Amino acid sequence: MRILLDTHVLLWFHTRDPRLSARSRSNIESGRHDCRYSIVSLWEITIKHALGKLELVDGLEASFAAMERANLAPLQLDPSHLLALSLLPHHHRDPFDRMLVAQAISEGMHLMTSDPQLRAYEVPLLHA
């Protein structure tokens, strides 16, 4: 299974937050699935950190380095993702979440999230 992690899932995984279920953590760590994070998530983390809305204990650079060491491949932004975004209905106002949905749809991936609003989209979801 190909899985794209929502930004909060990536952060929960990185910080070992107990809000990430044991099953989801196992799915990410097992190596049985192609789990990825989006470069869009790093963009969102950077913006929220710069605005003081997200505290990173290790700082931005160390957090990014730790995410890279977790053997999760980044999913780059592609023009096809932007085209998929342009076709999405506006069920959700968060531009980062909408872009993650568009990437998951475009790439044929499941989106791992705990955001119930994303159920409005035609994308396969995995509850985090």
N, C-alpha and C positions, 0 to 999 in steps of 0.2 A: 504494500500500500504506500502511496505517496502522500505525505502529510506536510502541510504548511502550518507553522505555528503562528498564532495570533501574537501580537506584541506582548500582551500581559502574560501569556503562556511562556514565551521566551524568557521574560524577566523572572517568572516564578521558577522556571527550570534552573536558571542561572543562580538564583539566590536560595535554592532549595526551600522555597516557600511551601508550607503545608497545604495551601489552597490547591496546588497541583496534585491531583489524585495519584495514588500509587500506580494505578493502571496506566495513566497517561505518562508518568515518568518512565515506567517500564517500556512503553511503546517507543518513547524517544531514545532511551538508552540501549535498547536491546540490539540494535543493528539490523533487526528484521524488516524495518521499514525505511524508506527514503524520506527522512525528516529534514526539513529545511526551514530556515527563517528568511524573511524578505529583507532586502536592503531598505525597503520602505520602513520596516520596524526600527532599524538603526537610525533612520532619519527622524522618526517619531521620538525615539528615546533621546536623541541629541537635542531636539527642540524642547522637549519637556524638561530635560535636565538644565538647559541654558536658561529657561524661564523660572527655574526654581520649583517646578511642579513635580519633579522626580529626583529623589535623593539616591545617589549610587554610592554605597559605602566605599567601594574601591576606586571610585572616579570613573569617568567615561572611558579613557584609554584602556585601563586595566579590565574593565567590564567587557569591552569589545574583544580584547585579547582572550579573555576566559571563554567567551562565546565561541571564538574560533577554535580554541583547544578542545571544545566539547564534540568535535567531529560532526558538527552540523554544517551542511553546505549552505552558503547564501544563495538566494534566488534573486538574480539581478532584475532590474526593471527593463521591460522590452516593449517596443511599440505595439505589439499585439495585446499586451496587458492594458495599454491605454485605450485601445479600440474596444476591448471588453468592458472597460470602465464606462465608456461613453454610452453603452447599451443598458447599463444597470438602472433599474428604477431607484428612486430616492427614498428607500425604506429607512435608511440610516444616514444621519447627517455627518458622521465622522469621516473625513476624507481618507484617513489612513485605513480605517476598517473597510471602506468601500474599495480601496485599491487592493487590499489583501483578498477580498472576495473576488475581484476581477482577476487577480493573478491565479487564485486557486481554480476558478472556472476555466480560464485560458489554458492552464497547465494540466487539467484533469486531476487535481489534487483534492484531498479532504482538508478542511480547515479545522484545526484544533483550537477551540475557544470555549469561553464560559459566558460569552455575550449572547443572551437570548434574542436580542434584536436581529441577529444575523440569520435566524431561522426563516426570515421573510424572503431570503434569497434562494435561488435554485443552485445551491452549492452543498455538497455533502459535508456535514459537520461531525466532528468528534468532540464530545464534551470533555473539557479539561478537568 
